[in-house]
Amino acid sequence: MNNAEPELYPIDIHNMTSEVWLYVNPITGKHATSTITGKLAVFLNEEIGRSWETKSTALKSMVGYTATWDEMIEISKIQTGGEYELFTTHNN
């Protein structure tokens, strides 16, 4: 029997998804950031983003929309110096 450990590879999110879900304040034009890290808050999809609305009063007052991965990178460069936090799970 072979007890070799499986080989692990880093996850390349950029090649896994072409679109993400973002929130923007329609009055100021500022995008949502993580309260803890200050990084741009990026959600893997709309469903995951909407689940976080139940926890965040800030997200409830913002407008959610789909952006391409490249658009998100540009927004993060402008708003947070290129830093973003990708939320991949629901907030249940």
N, C-alpha and C positions, 0 to 999 in steps of 0.2 A: 504494500500500500504506500502511496506517495503522500507524504505529509508536508509538501512544500507549501509555503505561504503564497497566496495569490499576489500577483504584481499589481500595485496601485498606481494610478495615474492621476495627475491633477485635473480638476474639472475646468473645462474651458467654456464658461458661461456664454462668452461672445459668440461662439459657434453653435450654441444650443438654442439661442433665442434671438430673434431679430427685432422684437418689439417688447417694450416694457410699459408699465403703468406709472404715471407721475401725477402729482397734485400741484396746482399753482393757485396762488391767491390772485383772483381776477382784478383786484384793485391795485395791488403793488407790483404784480408780475413776478414776485418771489416764489420759488418752489419750496415745497415742504422739505424740512430737514429733520433728521433724527434728534430728538431731545437730548439723548445721552451723548452721542458722538459729534453732532453738528454737521454730519455728512448729509449729502443729498439723499432723501428717502426715495428709493426705487423699488417698485413692486414687480414681481415676476409677471403678473397678469392682473386684469381688472378684478377678478374674483378675490384674489389675495388682498389687493388694495382696499376693496370695499369692506372686507372683514376687519381691517384695522380702523375703519371709520367709527366702529362701535366703541373703540377705546380712546380715540383721539378727538378732542373737541376742535383742534386746529384743522384736521382733515375734513371735518363736517362743514367747515366754512369755506373750503377750497373746492376747486373744480378739478376732477380727475380726467385724464386723457391718455391716449395711447401715443407713445413716441418711439421712434426707431432707436436702436442701441446707439447709433452714431449721434443722433440728436441729444440723447441723454448724456453722453460723454461730453459734448460741447457745453451743455447746460451746467454740468458739474464743474467744468473748467472755469466757467465764468462765476458761478455762485459759490463754490466750495473749494476752489483750487484743485479740482479734478478728483475730489474724494466723494465717494457715494457708498451707501449701504444698501445691499440688495436683500429685500425681504422675500423669502421663498416659501414661507409657511403661513397658514391662516392664523389669525389671532382669535382663538376660541377660548 
